[in-house]
Amino acid sequence: MFNVLIVGGGNIGFRHFEGLLSSGLPMNIYVIDPDPEALNRIKHKFHEAAVNDISCHPTESLTAIPDKIDLCIIATNSKVRLEAVDQVLKKASISYLILEKVLFQKEKDYDIMSKLLKDHHVLGCWVNCPLRTLSIYQELKKKITAKVNISVDYKHFGIGCNSIHQLDLLSYLTNSQDIIVTTDQLESVVESKRKGYLEVAGTLKASTNQGSILTIVSNSQSSEEYCITFTFDHERWKVFPLKETCTIELIHTNTHYEKAIQYPKQSCLTSIIAKDILVSGVCLLPDYETSKQLHLAMLATLNEFFSKALGYEVEECPIT
């Protein structure tokens, strides 16, 4: 039996829990959350699923978890994530970790996390930026021979909390971690849908030293339809995640065709990723050090923008 721990039983933690239930592996699942309603939701889902060879242990305290955890998923908000990791590593021996993003709000926390992983002999740590695991992007990667331009124009995107996914995709498609993020075209600070956090509107840009460019636009004039466009060589791919379709245009022949794609929900992704880690100790998510570099590139420039917009020095980036 594997021991799996989820820290944070809110929306994303609940989706991870659903995925574990369908993984097909025998396990003891521990879920920690201070909110009784979140734990009740976990209990209800467990009884509803009626899965054999899986036990469920919702709890408000770390005292209830065993001394050895095979896989721990940290699904808290960014403000308390480092503290949550620290407390768990002090309480139990953790073999593998999956961290939700945006990882941390303070730049100094990223090196602290690196040290924690080393000091506590964690065998593997990954960050939940799963776009690179999807078959459509693995297929796309094989097609790109030089640079690629990626663009998103979506009213409901959430540049602060979601851009790390697109940055990771740019890194994956171009085999580049040295990415420069620019915020000079961001327009304003807006309220986040998550209480206590902020968002930004406008245009965020990123580029690699090989000339690939990512442009993310999200403001009141942006499209109501979520589309990610990839332009490279003589092709243009338009991926529609919510409709699970992809339109491919061969520019030199002016021909188009459309195909269905799979854009699985988080629960489906967790089921696959957790099984890969627990059975073989590997997975397709970006490892911590790779994601750390991308996070810091984004965080530093966002802090500069927030500082200018809010009129005081921001060192704790208010995104999650």
C-alpha atoms as one frame of an Amber mdcrd trajectory, in Angstrom:
protein
   0.000   0.000   0.000   1.267   3.442  -0.917   0.903   6.341   1.507  -0.186
   9.486  -0.327  -0.739  12.872   1.310  -2.638  15.868  -0.078  -2.072  19.129
   1.801  -4.986  21.409   0.931  -8.412  19.956   0.215  -9.881  22.914  -1.694
 -10.843  22.877  -5.356  -7.508  21.776  -6.821  -6.777  19.427  -3.913 -10.178
  17.824  -4.433  -9.371  17.238  -8.131  -6.099  15.576  -7.150  -8.048  13.378
  -4.738 -10.443  12.345  -7.518  -7.476  11.396  -9.665  -5.914   9.259  -6.962
  -9.176   7.349  -6.554  -9.042   6.316 -10.214  -5.325   5.494 -10.343  -5.863
   1.778  -9.873  -3.194   1.573  -7.176  -3.662   0.415  -3.575  -3.104   3.376
  -1.277  -3.837   5.124   1.969  -4.830   8.705   1.112  -4.406  11.385   3.789
  -5.965  14.808   3.161  -5.151  17.755   5.427  -7.261  20.904   5.478  -8.368
  23.218   8.317 -11.812  23.617   6.720 -14.326  20.962   7.898 -16.452  21.566
   4.785 -13.532  20.669   2.512 -12.930  17.479   4.497 -16.620  16.553   4.376
 -16.537  16.924   0.605 -13.562  14.552   0.487 -15.393  12.021   2.684 -18.507
  12.194   0.530 -16.525  11.656  -2.667 -14.683   8.701  -1.167 -17.898   6.948
  -0.102 -19.483   7.720  -3.448 -16.526   6.218  -5.348 -16.562   2.974  -3.326
 -13.058   2.018  -4.477 -11.412  -1.179  -3.275  -7.846  -1.181  -1.895  -7.964
   2.529  -1.027  -8.470   4.014   2.430  -9.232   7.678   3.090  -8.096   9.717
   6.102  -9.300  13.360   6.084  -7.817  15.344   8.942  -7.205  18.889  10.139
  -3.802  18.077  11.623  -0.423  16.703  10.567  -0.338  14.556  13.695  -2.523
  11.955  11.997  -0.171  11.195   9.094   2.333   8.296   9.064   6.097   8.744
   9.350   6.697   7.704   5.728   4.863   9.224   2.758   5.475   7.919  -0.758
   3.918  10.917  -2.543   2.878  14.286  -1.166   0.845  16.822  -3.176   0.981
  20.398  -1.857  -2.252  22.053  -3.016  -2.334  25.082  -0.706  -2.276  28.709
  -1.853   1.072  30.334  -2.658   1.160  32.371   0.559   1.513  29.340   2.840
   3.011  26.771   0.457   6.607  26.924   1.675   5.507  26.693   5.304   3.329
  23.686   4.428   6.257  21.929   2.743   8.541  22.679   5.683   6.062  21.308
   8.233   5.400  18.139   6.253   9.103  17.417   5.743   9.703  17.839   9.485
   6.874  15.431  10.298   7.474  12.645   7.776   9.971  11.150   5.366   8.708
  12.146   1.889   9.873  10.240  -1.184   8.237  12.380  -3.871   6.558  15.793
  -4.022   4.198  17.541  -6.438   3.796  21.276  -5.877   0.941  23.409  -7.143
   1.722  26.719  -8.752   2.290  29.658  -8.613   4.910  28.219  -6.283   5.812
  30.977  -3.814   5.322  34.743  -3.544   8.825  35.644  -2.302  11.892  35.245
  -4.501  14.037  34.125  -1.539  11.678  31.190  -0.893  12.803  29.420  -4.066
  16.339  28.809  -2.812  14.961  27.814   0.599  12.847  25.179  -1.147  15.882
  23.848  -3.027  17.695  23.443   0.273  14.723  21.705   1.914  14.605  19.132
  -0.885  18.317  18.441  -0.484  18.381  18.401   3.310  15.419  16.020   3.551
  16.647  13.723   0.768  13.489  14.030  -1.351  13.949  11.715  -4.338  11.941
  13.813  -6.782   9.933  17.027  -6.839   7.785  18.295  -9.707   5.587  21.334
 -10.333   2.072  20.915 -11.666   2.435  22.596 -15.052   0.956  19.742 -17.101
   0.637  21.224 -20.607   3.912  19.578 -21.628   2.402  16.184 -20.783  -0.453
  16.546 -23.292  -0.200  14.624 -26.569  -1.107  17.664 -28.699   1.949  19.570
 -27.452   4.221  16.549 -27.677   3.142  16.247 -31.314   3.690  19.974 -31.837
   7.199  19.802 -30.357   8.219  17.272 -33.006   7.083  19.661 -35.751   8.947
  22.767 -34.575  12.416  22.913 -36.109  13.366  26.503 -35.317  11.558  29.292
 -33.503   7.869  29.500 -32.637   5.516  32.362 -31.853   2.846  31.574 -29.259
  -0.068  33.915 -28.606  -3.024  33.941 -26.243  -5.783  36.568 -26.311  -8.460
  35.624 -23.791 -10.540  37.860 -21.557 -10.732  35.379 -18.684  -7.127  34.157
 -18.748  -5.701  35.492 -15.464  -2.176  36.548 -16.427  -0.760  36.416 -12.895
  -1.931  32.962 -11.907  -1.891  31.207 -15.306   1.053  32.568 -17.314   3.478
  30.096 -15.720   1.702  27.355 -17.696   2.400  29.120 -20.987   5.983  29.934
 -19.954   6.553  26.268 -19.188   5.077  25.330 -22.558   7.394  27.810 -24.307
  10.341  26.308 -22.425   9.294  22.769 -23.341   8.685  23.452 -27.042  11.971
  25.339 -27.499  14.218  23.422 -25.077  15.034  26.729 -23.411  15.041  27.735
 -19.751  16.649  31.146 -20.243  13.461  33.087 -20.843  13.098  36.851 -20.528
   9.704  38.120 -19.326   8.647  41.720 -19.961   5.751  43.585 -18.327   6.024
  47.037 -19.953   2.731  46.447 -21.804   0.744  45.464 -18.737  -2.029  48.001
 -18.153  -3.483  47.725 -14.670  -3.858  45.832 -11.409  -7.244  44.161 -10.931
  -8.882  42.136  -8.198  -8.341  38.391  -8.355 -11.257  35.992  -8.138  -9.331
  34.503  -5.207  -9.800  36.567  -2.079  -6.667  38.319  -0.832  -4.826  38.158
  -4.146  -4.398  40.470  -7.135  -4.343  40.046 -10.904  -3.078  42.099 -13.830
  -4.606  43.121 -17.159  -2.845  43.947 -20.399  -0.063  42.184 -22.293   2.704
  39.970 -20.927   5.544  38.984 -23.239   8.335  36.449 -23.013  11.150  35.484
 -25.359  13.970  32.966 -25.698  17.487  33.723 -26.890  16.708  31.727 -30.060
  13.973  34.196 -31.033  10.795  32.398 -29.969   8.139  34.717 -28.536   5.153
  34.259 -26.215   2.478  36.962 -26.095  -0.408  36.816 -23.611  -3.159  39.422
 -23.835  -5.996  39.601 -21.324  -8.118  42.718 -20.869 -11.679  43.933 -21.396
 -11.208  43.934 -25.183  -9.864  40.383 -25.363 -11.684  37.462 -26.926 -14.355
  35.509 -25.065 -12.990  32.333 -26.666  -9.906  30.630 -25.272  -7.441  29.966
 -28.081  -3.668  29.389 -28.101  -2.030  30.063 -31.472   1.326  28.573 -32.517
   3.008  29.938 -35.632   6.172  28.248 -36.903   7.816  27.427 -40.231   4.875
  27.383 -42.679   2.201  26.257 -40.239  -0.254  27.840 -37.815  -1.919  25.726
 -35.152  -4.861  27.085 -33.189  -5.616  25.067 -30.069  -9.017  25.533 -28.413
  -8.662  23.902 -24.969 -12.285  24.307 -23.886 -13.645  22.874 -27.147 -10.902
  20.216 -27.402 -10.213  20.981 -31.038  -7.185  22.107 -33.029  -7.240  23.937
 -36.362  -4.118  23.508 -38.484  -3.336  25.891 -41.342  -0.640  25.112 -43.902
   0.284  28.673 -44.819   2.146  28.036 -48.079  -0.746  26.027 -49.565  -3.535
  27.979 -47.848  -5.186  24.759 -46.644  -6.934  24.155 -43.332  -8.099  21.152
 -41.414  -9.457  20.542 -37.937  -8.959  17.652 -35.565 -10.229  16.639 -32.162
  -7.717  16.669 -29.312  -7.685  15.525 -25.708  -7.404  18.246 -23.068  -7.929
  16.184 -19.919  -9.168  17.561 -16.627  -6.863  17.716 -13.593  -8.297  14.551
 -12.051  -7.387  12.541 -15.167  -3.903  14.024 -15.223  -3.314  13.288 -11.540
  -4.334   9.672 -12.025  -1.639   9.190 -14.683   1.062  11.310 -13.049   0.670
   9.765  -9.586   0.826   6.262 -11.033   4.010   7.082 -12.990   5.696   8.490
  -9.889   4.648   5.755  -7.478   5.453   2.887  -9.855   8.580   4.171 -11.613
   9.706   7.335  -9.785   9.451   9.534 -12.890   6.868  11.749 -14.557   6.537
  14.223 -17.438   5.922  17.325 -15.325   8.741  19.893 -15.077  11.072  19.214
 -12.172  11.387  21.791  -9.409  14.659  23.376 -10.538  13.372  23.847 -14.098
  10.158  25.462 -12.899  12.020  27.519 -10.299  13.964  29.298 -13.032  10.788
  30.102 -14.982   8.942  31.256 -11.864  11.748  33.620 -10.885  11.882  35.124
 -14.388   8.164  35.905 -14.125   8.099  36.903 -10.458  10.868  39.498 -10.652
   9.193  41.454 -13.455   5.710  41.173 -11.940   7.034  42.540  -8.641   8.448
  45.526 -10.529   5.077  46.133 -12.183   3.132  45.799  -8.933   5.569  48.168
  -7.206   5.032  50.860  -9.847   1.272  50.355 -10.021   0.689  50.263  -6.259
   3.182  52.962  -5.306   5.296  50.959  -2.855   7.956  48.260  -3.103   6.391
  44.823  -3.546   8.581  41.904  -2.500   5.781  39.408  -1.921   4.079  38.961
  -5.284   0.291  38.928  -4.591  -0.613  36.106  -7.012  -1.511  32.478  -6.423
